[in-house]
Structures are given as C-alpha cells and as structure tokens.
Amino acid sequence: MKIDSEQEMLDFGKDFAKNLKFPAVIELVGDVGAGKTTFTRGLAEGLGVKSQITSPSFTISKSYALPNNKKLIHYDFYRLNDVGLMANNLKEAISSNNVVVIEWGESIKNVLPKNKITISLKLQNDGGRRIIIEGNRNSVFRDTDIKNSRSSVSRGLPEVTTARRRRIVASDEGASPVTTGASDPSPENTVRLFLDTSTPETVLRLNDKEYKYPFASDLAEKLLKFIKDKLDENNYTWQDITEITFMSGPGSFTGLRIGASIVNTLAHELRIPLYDHKGQKHDQIIPDYGRAANISKPVK
C-alpha cells in the first residue's frame, strides 16, 4: 500500500482504529521521519483521544485516556538498550484491555505477543511511504464488515483510498526539520560528517570535502544552516548522513558547546552513530574543555 501525504497517513490511522479490538498491540517499524507518530495521531483520533499526540522519544511512554475508560499507550524504546523495569511496565500494559503502540521494539521482542500487528513504513524516493502490514486480521479487528467503511480492504486490513497527493514534509510530530528528507540513503549517496568547532575556524567535512566557517557571535544561529547549505551543494539530504564524528576537545568553551549540541541532536534525530575524534562511539558527546569552566559569578 502507498501513502503520499501526511493527511493520508492520518486517514490511514483513523481507518485502522474504526473496528479495532481491545486489547491490541501495534508495532511500528520505520526510520525517523517515516510517519510513525503521524499514524499514531490518526489512530488516536479514530479512537476518540482529545489531547495532542506527541512522540515519547524522551519520556519512553505516554498514556492517553479513551472514551471507554481504556487507554492508548504509546512507547518508544529507541533510547533504551536495556529496557530493565520498562519490560514489566510493557507487560502490564499489554495484559490490560488497552491499545498499545510500540516504536523501536527490537529490545523488547520477547515481550511482544504473537497476535501483534506489525506496520512497516518505508520512505520512498518520491516522498511517499510504502506501508506493509503483517499479522492476523482476526486478532485485531472486530467481526464488522469494514468493507462498508470508506476504507478498502488489502490483505484483510484497511487501506486508505483518498486521492490527495501532497508531499509529506514533516511526518513525526515534534521532529526537527532534519527529518524531512524524502529518500533512503543508498551506498553511492551517503555522507560521513565530521565537525570541529573547537578552534576559531569551524571545520566541516562531508566525506572527502572540507569547508570552513569563521567563528563569530552568530555561530549558534548560523552553523546548522551552514551544514544544510553544504549538503544541498552536494545534492545530499539529512537522511544521507550515515555517521557523525565530532572533535570533542579540548578547545573553545562556546564553540564546543554549540557543536556538541548540534551533533548530539542530529545523531539522535537521524538515529545514526556518533563518534568522538578518537573513534569512540557515544550516545551523547560531552565536550572535553581541557580545563575548568570559566563561569562568571552572578551580579548581585
């Protein structure tokens, strides 16, 4: 199934909710920006949730009340290599009469029930999304004739048929602008990004090409745009970046703080590896200033 706009993704989620059984477990599989949270927004609207749906990337889980005194519980396990007690939390949520939506569920595969539905969302070169649904229809939908709804039926599951063809430019609620690229990286169109903000002259490398930006008071405001401009010059998108290396110090306090903030955010939002200049991998880089921070005393 093909979805070509944000509205179609919302409609797909709403259609999916129409005859959903309780309890239900839905695993969403897809890269950042594929539309997982947009689908969940549509699903929540179809289930009757009134509050705003946002990604639980930092909170790990979010719970929303449903009109029938049940809940929609949305999990994002990307930040957890070891889920620990969250596995028990998830088991309890699944065993209750709720709808559970899970993103980045690799670390909790052994907790997920056999009757879950897996929805894979894959970015396409034209900006659309290809949707693949795996699972048993009877385990998810009530025995209602969903053929009479505005959805058609594909592989026993609802398919959106709206004719709108608007490009998705911001699929995930709350995602940063770097997640709006249209294509998957291919081996011949990938970027290894290196950034050094430790000296008065910022150095950016995209594969074997090097660019320099003089340190100025506008570095925090302009550096991200500088990186974007250089990607554009080489016909790259944010999604073409496959790894980031950062010169973590010692060096300029201000430069290192600005650079670390940018690479940490990019690596997190793009779900790609982040390394320091010594080749050590990090979930988040803390700058090494080489000396104690020179913090002015507050003025009384």
HELIX and SHEET records of a PDB file:
HELIX    1   1 GLU A    6  ALA A   17  1                                  12    
HELIX    2   2 LYS A   36  LEU A   47  1                                  12    
HELIX    3   3 MET A   86  SER A   95  1                                  10    
HELIX    4   4 GLU A  106  VAL A  111  5                                   6    
HELIX    5   5 ARG A  137  SER A  139  5                                   3    
HELIX    6   6 ILE A  146  ASN A  148  5                                   3    
HELIX    7   7 PRO A  177  THR A  179  5                                   3    
HELIX    8   8 PRO A  187  ASN A  189  5                                   3    
HELIX    9   9 LEU A  219  GLU A  233  1                                  15    
HELIX   10  10 TRP A  238  ASP A  240  5                                   3    
HELIX   11  11 PHE A  253  LEU A  270  1                                  18    
SHEET    1   A 7 LYS A   2  ILE A   3  0                                        
SHEET    2   A 7 ARG A 129  GLU A 134 -1                                        
SHEET    3   A 7 ILE A 117  LEU A 123 -1                                        
SHEET    4   A 7 ALA A  24  VAL A  29  1                                        
SHEET    5   A 7 VAL A  99  GLU A 103  1                                        
SHEET    6   A 7 LYS A  71  ASP A  76  1                                        
SHEET    7   A 7 SER A  61  ALA A  65 -1                                        
SHEET    1   B 2 SER A 152  SER A 154  0                                        
SHEET    2   B 2 LEU A 157  GLU A 159 -1                                        
SHEET    1   C 6 LYS A 209  PRO A 214  0                                        
SHEET    2   C 6 GLU A 201  LEU A 206 -1                                        
SHEET    3   C 6 VAL A 191  ASP A 196 -1                                        
SHEET    4   C 6 ILE A 241  PHE A 246  1                                        
SHEET    5   C 6 LEU A 274  ASP A 276  1                                        
SHEET    6   C 6 LYS A 281  HIS A 282 -1                                        
END                                                                             
